[in-house]
Amino acid sequence: MSLDAEGPRAPSREVIQADARLWLAENAADPLDAVVTSLPDVSELPELGPGLEGWKRWFVETAAQVLRWTAPGMPCLFFQSDIRHHGQWVDKAYLVQRAAELVGATLVFHKIVCRHAPGTLTQGRPSYSHLLAFSSGEPVIPKKPSADVLPDAGEMPWSRAMGTRACEAACRFLLNETRAKRVVDPFCGKGTVLAVANALGLSALGVELSAKRCRAARKLDAAALLST
Ligand SMILES: C[S@@+](CC[C@H](N)C(=O)[O-])C[C@H]1O[C@@H](n2cnc3c(N)ncnc32)[C@H](O)[C@@H]1O
């Protein structure tokens, strides 16, 4: 919570129903905005055509746009889960790294987030996700070490959610290592990152195409989820 003349001010949350790419093109980042986001999977974007090629192009272009949007010196974090698509493994960390190379962003860290205990056999989605942080301009260099492997993603309020423990690790990094005041998630879904950011004292802004998910994102309370 921050203080002003009228006393403590609760962190704000704003959720905008819009196409993220148009919104990013029309709205500049505040210098103290950090990004924590999770780009949609191929299964969520059937309009990009059958197969992976159209979606992969969209994914890399969109990740590059998000990285370019983030103010220099502020971090931009991606939480992404690989998929097996008709037997083909899709490494989304590689796709995000391709975008980072295109825009000249530096990798600050790459963490593995376990979705299931190591050693668990899974069908479909692999048992881990990636949490990658980038910055451009003056590099963000963490002063304190933090775990490279998160043993538990935490609660997932819905199937495509970022786990609450992963959100917490992302937000604590912002609080401990950067001057970020607000977390922006341009693909906010049901708002897990926004809710965790608020619970830890950061303001949050989300953009989401689905009206129903926007409504959920305005209401989600992560304090209870984080305490479990
Ligand atoms: C992986 S989910 C995000 C999950 C979110 N981090 C959470 O924890 O709830 C991706 C979201 O992007 C949304 N989406 C897809 N295309 C979009 C677009 N063009 N603009 C904004 N949101 C979009 C989907 O509706 C979906 O909710």
The ligand as an ORCA input file, in Angstrom:
! r2SCAN-3c Opt
* xyz 0 1
  C      -3.123    -18.113    -21.539
  S      -4.588    -17.204    -21.292
  C      -4.122    -16.070    -20.019
  C      -4.338    -16.625    -18.648
  C      -4.140    -15.615    -17.552
  N      -2.722    -15.316    -17.353
  C      -4.730    -16.119    -16.234
  O      -3.971    -16.509    -15.329
  O      -5.964    -16.141    -16.096
  C      -4.613    -16.157    -22.708
  C      -5.803    -15.207    -22.743
  O      -5.648    -14.366    -23.881
  C      -6.948    -14.025    -24.343
  N      -6.817    -13.513    -25.728
  C      -6.695    -14.202    -26.878
  N      -6.527    -13.356    -27.919
  C      -6.526    -12.099    -27.405
  C      -6.370    -10.799    -27.957
  N      -6.187    -10.623    -29.268
  N      -6.404     -9.740    -27.123
  C      -6.599     -9.902    -25.785
  N      -6.761    -11.104    -25.195
  C      -6.721    -12.197    -25.993
  C      -7.734    -15.311    -24.208
  O      -9.138    -15.030    -24.138
  C      -7.172    -15.888    -22.896
  O      -7.980    -15.510    -21.809
*
